[in-house]
Amino acid sequence: MGKLFWLAIAIAIGLVLSNWVHGFQGYEYHHFNETEPSLLEAHESSLFKSNTLFVGLTLIHTAAAKGAVCLDGSLPAYHLHRGYGSGANSWLINLEGGGWCNSIRTCVYRKRTRRGSSTFMEKEIPFTGILSNKAEENPDFFNWNRVKIRYCDGASFTGDSEDKTAELQFRGQRIWAAAIEDLMSEGMRFAQQALLSGCSAGGLATIIHCDGFRNLFPRTTRVKCLSDAGLFLDAIDVSGGHTLRNFYTGVVGLQGAQKNLPEICTNHLDPTSCFFPQNLIASVRTPLFILNAAYDSWQIQSSIAPPSADPHGYWHDCRLNYAKCTTSQIQFLQGFRIHMLNIIKEFSRSYKNGLFINSCFSHCQSERQDTWFAENSPIVKNKVIAVAVGDWYFERAGVKVIDCPYPCDNTCHHLVFRS
């Protein structure tokens, strides 16, 4: 049934032009509870081939005794595909994305979905992009041990509290620890190379947990981190407000995330500020690669120009389709890009870090095959994303590539949504 479901999705997406991905109607009403509409998710937005690898779900049975459970109290889970050959002792850990919940109401809603309960998770999912097992699709990591840790807490694997009345468990930090402990027992403790990655809310989690992940291994192990679409900015929205900051305040407070955020930040900034990557990336000691679209689709829809900040609908068409933005709206979005570039200036000075900022209206590019490594994948300075990440990880070359402003890049796979 799982494969039939995904093939049906693939057929539906196959009707879309190769460089365009369309979301479904109603995305605006759940724009915070899901990081992106379902069809934007990496494993749902690739055109699956008949030989696409599907990997089964593994429940972490030792987690319950540690109190490491999903929002509804069910066991956390991951998908593991074993490496072989030269990759047998190399591990890629991918943290799933999928938004956040900031209130009892939204978390109760979430616990009845795959984002809050392993009961509703797919029994198997396709591994594409950076998770692919084919050299022609994933040249540097295809034969590594590759893992996707499922996301069912709603606070980027940082919370540790509960609400007994609502029967909610906020145990993201414990899930992170339990999953990593289980994987260490599965052989990751012998890793000679390791890469922690994640997309969207998982990209944020990657930044937060990067140094902790590094500390699991001896210094002789090469350990690095890749954050894809995780650079959520503390930006001013089109009404002059702070939509995302207000939302994050609820997430951090409700889920008790403060004590699990990096102390180097919380020692001098408020907890909400320390949930924003811009206040964390410069102090991450482990080599970190930031992959982000300069015009991040999710941030445009949910942080910069959400319906709540645009009551008259002036941004409605632009929010759905970049080609319908007015000159003044594009100018506003150019300001967002400049803000992003200013934030990464200090980070980019470190020789150990990597950057790939392309001028696309996109979100999550490492887990989609079309954007990770394909014939027409996005290119900046003659590098596709997979090659850029591989060059940086294996130190074949320094990689700090920043695209020219929109509309100069004609290799983008822009995301467009139906109204």
C-alpha positions in Angstrom: 0.0 0.0 0.0 2.8 2.4 0.8 4.4 2.1 -2.6 1.0 2.5 -4.3 0.4 5.7 -2.3 3.7 7.2 -3.3 3.3 6.1 -7.0 -0.1 7.9 -7.0 1.6 11.0 -5.6 4.3 10.7 -8.3 1.7 10.5 -11.1 0.0 13.6 -9.8 3.3 15.5 -9.6 4.2 14.2 -13.0 1.5 16.4 -14.5 3.6 19.4 -13.4 6.2 21.1 -15.6 9.7 19.9 -14.7 10.8 23.0 -13.0 7.6 23.8 -11.2 6.1 22.3 -8.1 2.5 23.2 -7.1 1.1 23.0 -3.6 -2.5 22.3 -2.8 -5.4 24.5 -1.9 -5.7 25.5 1.7 -2.0 25.8 2.5 -2.6 29.2 4.1 -4.7 27.9 6.9 -2.0 25.5 8.3 1.1 27.5 7.4 2.7 27.1 10.8 1.6 23.6 11.7 3.4 22.3 8.6 6.7 23.7 7.6 5.5 23.4 4.0 2.5 22.0 2.2 2.8 18.2 1.9 3.7 18.3 -1.8 6.7 20.5 -1.0 8.3 17.8 1.1 11.4 16.3 -0.3 10.2 12.8 -0.4 6.9 13.8 -2.0 8.1 16.3 -4.6 10.5 14.2 -6.6 9.3 12.2 -9.6 9.9 8.7 -8.3 11.3 6.2 -10.7 10.3 2.6 -10.8 13.5 1.7 -9.1 13.3 4.3 -6.3 14.5 2.9 -3.0 11.8 2.6 -0.3 13.0 2.2 3.3 11.0 0.8 6.1 10.1 2.4 9.5 11.9 1.3 12.6 10.4 2.1 16.0 12.8 2.9 18.8 11.5 0.5 21.4 14.1 1.6 24.1 12.8 5.1 23.9 9.7 4.7 26.1 11.7 3.9 29.2 13.5 7.2 28.7 10.3 9.2 28.3 11.4 9.9 24.7 8.0 9.8 23.0 6.0 11.7 20.3 3.4 14.3 21.1 0.7 11.6 21.6 3.0 9.3 23.7 3.8 6.9 20.8 7.3 5.6 20.1 9.7 7.7 18.0 11.1 6.2 14.8 13.6 6.4 12.0 14.3 4.9 8.6 17.8 3.3 8.1 19.4 2.0 4.9 22.7 0.3 5.5 25.9 1.4 3.7 28.4 -0.8 2.0 31.9 -0.9 0.5 33.8 2.3 1.1 30.8 3.8 2.8 30.2 1.0 5.4 31.7 3.1 8.2 30.2 6.4 7.1 26.9 7.7 8.5 24.5 10.4 7.2 21.8 11.3 9.7 18.9 13.4 8.3 16.5 15.1 10.6 13.0 15.4 9.2 11.3 18.8 8.9 7.7 19.7 9.3 6.9 22.9 11.1 6.2 23.5 14.7 3.3 23.9 17.1 3.1 26.8 19.5 -0.2 26.2 21.4 -2.2 23.5 23.0 -4.7 23.7 20.1 -2.1 23.3 17.3 -0.2 20.6 19.2 -3.4 18.6 19.8 -4.1 18.9 16.1 -0.6 17.8 15.3 -0.6 14.8 17.5 -3.2 13.2 15.3 -0.9 13.4 12.3 2.4 11.8 11.3 4.0 15.0 12.7 3.0 14.1 16.2 2.5 10.4 16.3 4.3 7.3 14.8 0.9 5.7 14.6 0.2 7.8 11.5 3.7 7.6 10.0 4.2 5.9 6.6 5.6 2.4 7.0 8.1 3.1 4.3 9.3 6.2 2.5 11.4 6.9 -0.6 15.0 7.8 -0.2 15.9 10.4 -2.8 18.4 13.3 -3.2 21.0 13.1 -0.5 19.4 9.9 0.7 19.5 8.1 -2.6 21.4 4.8 -2.9 22.5 5.4 -6.5 25.8 6.9 -7.5 24.2 8.6 -10.5 21.8 10.4 -8.1 24.0 11.0 -5.1 27.7 10.7 -6.1 29.3 11.2 -2.7 26.9 9.6 -0.1 25.1 6.9 -2.0 26.8 4.0 -0.2 26.8 5.5 3.3 24.6 4.4 6.1 21.7 6.8 5.6 19.1 7.6 8.2 16.0 9.8 8.3 14.9 10.4 11.9 11.2 11.2 12.0 9.9 14.4 13.5 7.1 14.1 15.9 7.6 16.7 18.6 6.9 20.1 17.0 9.9 22.0 18.4 12.8 21.0 16.2 13.9 18.2 18.6 14.4 20.6 21.5 11.4 20.5 23.9 11.2 18.7 27.2 7.9 19.2 29.1 4.4 18.0 29.1 0.7 19.0 29.4 -1.1 16.3 31.2 -4.5 17.9 30.8 -4.2 17.9 27.0 -2.3 14.6 27.0 0.7 16.1 25.2 4.3 15.1 25.5 6.9 17.7 24.4 10.0 15.4 24.3 12.0 16.4 21.3 15.3 16.6 23.1 14.8 13.1 24.5 13.8 11.8 21.1 17.0 13.2 19.6 19.0 11.5 22.4 17.2 8.2 22.2 17.5 8.0 18.4 21.2 8.8 18.4 21.8 6.3 21.2 20.0 3.6 19.2 21.9 4.4 16.1 25.2 4.3 18.0 24.3 0.8 19.0 23.5 0.0 15.4 27.1 0.7 14.4 27.4 4.5 14.2 29.8 4.5 17.1 32.4 3.1 14.7 31.9 5.8 12.1 34.9 7.2 10.4 32.9 9.9 8.7 29.5 11.4 9.8 27.2 14.1 8.4 24.2 15.5 10.3 21.7 17.1 7.9 18.1 18.3 7.9 15.6 20.3 5.9 13.5 23.2 7.2 12.6 22.6 10.8 15.1 19.7 10.6 17.6 22.2 9.2 17.1 24.4 12.3 17.5 21.2 14.5 20.7 20.4 12.7 22.2 23.8 13.7 21.1 23.4 17.3 22.4 19.9 17.7 25.5 20.2 15.5 28.1 20.5 18.2 26.5 17.9 20.3 26.6 15.5 17.4 30.3 16.2 16.9 31.0 15.4 20.6 29.7 11.9 20.1 32.7 10.9 18.1 36.5 10.8 18.6 38.5 13.7 17.1 39.7 11.3 14.4 36.2 11.0 12.9 35.3 13.6 10.3 32.1 15.2 11.5 30.2 18.0 9.7 26.7 19.4 9.5 24.4 20.5 6.6 21.4 22.8 7.2 19.0 22.9 4.3 16.4 25.7 4.3 16.9 26.1 8.0 18.1 29.7 8.1 14.8 31.2 9.4 15.3 34.9 9.8 14.0 37.1 12.6 12.5 39.3 9.9 9.9 42.1 9.9 6.8 41.1 8.0 4.9 43.3 5.4 2.8 44.9 8.2 5.9 45.9 10.2 5.3 43.1 12.7 7.3 40.1 13.8 5.1 37.1 12.9 7.7 34.4 13.2 9.2 35.8 16.4 5.8 35.8 18.0 5.2 32.3 16.9 8.6 31.0 18.1 8.0 32.6 21.5 5.0 30.2 21.8 7.0 27.2 20.6 9.9 27.7 23.0 7.7 28.6 26.0 5.1 25.9 25.6 7.6 23.1 24.9 10.2 24.0 27.5 12.9 24.3 24.9 15.0 27.0 26.6 17.1 24.6 28.7 18.1 22.7 25.5 19.2 25.6 23.4 22.9 26.4 23.2 24.1 28.1 26.4 26.5 30.3 24.5 23.4 32.0 23.2 21.0 31.9 26.1 23.7 33.3 28.4 23.2 36.7 26.8 20.0 36.5 24.7 16.4 35.6 25.4 15.3 32.1 24.6 13.2 33.1 21.5 16.2 34.8 20.0 18.2 31.6 20.5 15.7 29.6 18.4 16.7 31.8 15.4 19.7 30.4 13.6 21.1 33.9 12.9 22.0 34.0 16.6 23.6 30.5 16.6 25.5 29.9 13.4 28.6 32.0 14.2 29.2 30.1 17.4 28.9 26.6 16.0 32.3 25.1 16.4 31.7 22.1 14.0 32.1 22.7 10.3 28.6 23.7 9.0 27.2 24.1 5.5 24.3 26.4 4.9 22.1 25.6 1.9 19.3 28.1 1.4 17.2 29.8 -1.2 17.6 33.6 -1.0 13.8 33.9 -1.5 12.8 31.0 0.7 9.2 30.1 -0.3 8.1 29.1 3.2 9.4 32.3 4.8 7.7 34.4 2.2 4.4 32.6 2.8 4.5 32.3 6.6 6.9 34.8 8.0 7.3 37.8 5.6 3.8 38.0 4.0 1.4 35.6 5.9 -2.3 36.3 5.5 -2.4 37.6 9.1 0.0 40.4 8.1 -1.8 41.0 4.8 -5.5 41.4 5.7 -6.4 43.0 2.4 -4.7 40.4 0.3 -2.2 42.7 -1.4 0.4 39.9 -1.3 -1.9 37.0 -2.1 -0.8 36.5 -5.7 2.8 37.2 -5.1 2.8 34.8 -2.1 1.6 32.0 -4.4 3.6 32.8 -7.6 6.8 34.9 -7.7 6.0 35.8 -11.3 2.9 37.8 -10.1 4.9 39.9 -7.6 4.8 43.7 -8.3 8.0 45.7 -8.7 7.6 47.0 -5.1 7.1 43.5 -3.8 10.2 42.2 -5.5 12.0 45.2 -4.0 10.8 44.2 -0.6 12.0 40.6 -1.2 15.4 41.9 -2.3 15.6 43.4 1.1 15.0 40.0 2.6 17.8 38.6 0.6 20.2 41.4 1.6 19.2 40.7 5.3 20.1 37.1 4.8 23.5 37.9 3.2 24.3 40.3 6.1 23.5 37.6 8.6 25.9 35.1 7.1 28.8 37.5 6.7 30.6 36.5 10.0 29.7 32.9 9.5 31.2 32.8 6.0 34.6 34.2 7.2 35.5 30.8 8.7 37.4 28.6 6.4 35.7 25.5 7.7 32.1 26.5 6.8 30.3 26.2 3.5 27.6 28.2 1.7 25.2 27.7 -1.2 22.7 30.6 -1.5 20.8 30.5 -4.7 18.4 33.1 -5.9 15.4 30.8 -6.2 11.8 30.8 -4.8 12.3 27.4 -3.2 12.4 25.5 0.1 14.4 22.3 0.8 16.7 21.3 -2.0 18.9 18.5 -0.7 16.3 15.8 -0.5 14.6 16.4 -3.8 16.3 14.6 -6.7 15.6 17.4 -9.2 17.4 20.0 -7.1 20.1 17.8 -5.5 21.7 16.1 -8.5 20.0 15.9 -11.9 20.6 17.0 -15.5 18.8 20.3 -15.0 19.6 21.0 -11.3 20.1 24.5 -10.0 23.7 25.8 -10.6 25.7 28.6 -9.0 29.2 29.3 -10.2 29.2 26.0 -12.2 28.3 23.9 -9.2 25.2 21.9 -8.6 24.2 21.5 -4.9 25.4 17.8 -4.6 28.8 18.7 -5.9 29.1 21.8 -3.8 28.3 19.9 -0.6 30.6 17.0 -1.5 33.5 19.3 -2.4 33.1 21.0 1.0 32.6 17.8 3.0 35.6 16.0 1.5 37.7 19.3 1.4 38.2 19.0 -2.4 37.5 22.7 -2.5 36.3 25.6 -0.4 32.6 26.3 -1.2 31.1 29.7 -0.5 28.8 30.4 -3.4 26.2 33.2 -3.4 24.0 33.8 -6.4 23.3 37.1 -8.1 19.9 38.7 -7.3 16.7 37.5 -8.9 16.0 37.3 -11.8 19.5 36.5 -13.0 19.4 32.7 -12.4 17.6 30.6 -15.0 18.5 27.3 -13.5 16.1 27.6 -10.5 13.3 25.2 -9.8 10.9 27.8 -8.5 7.9 26.7 -6.4 4.5 27.9 -7.4 1.2 27.3 -5.6 -2.4 27.0 -6.6 -4.7 29.5 -5.0 
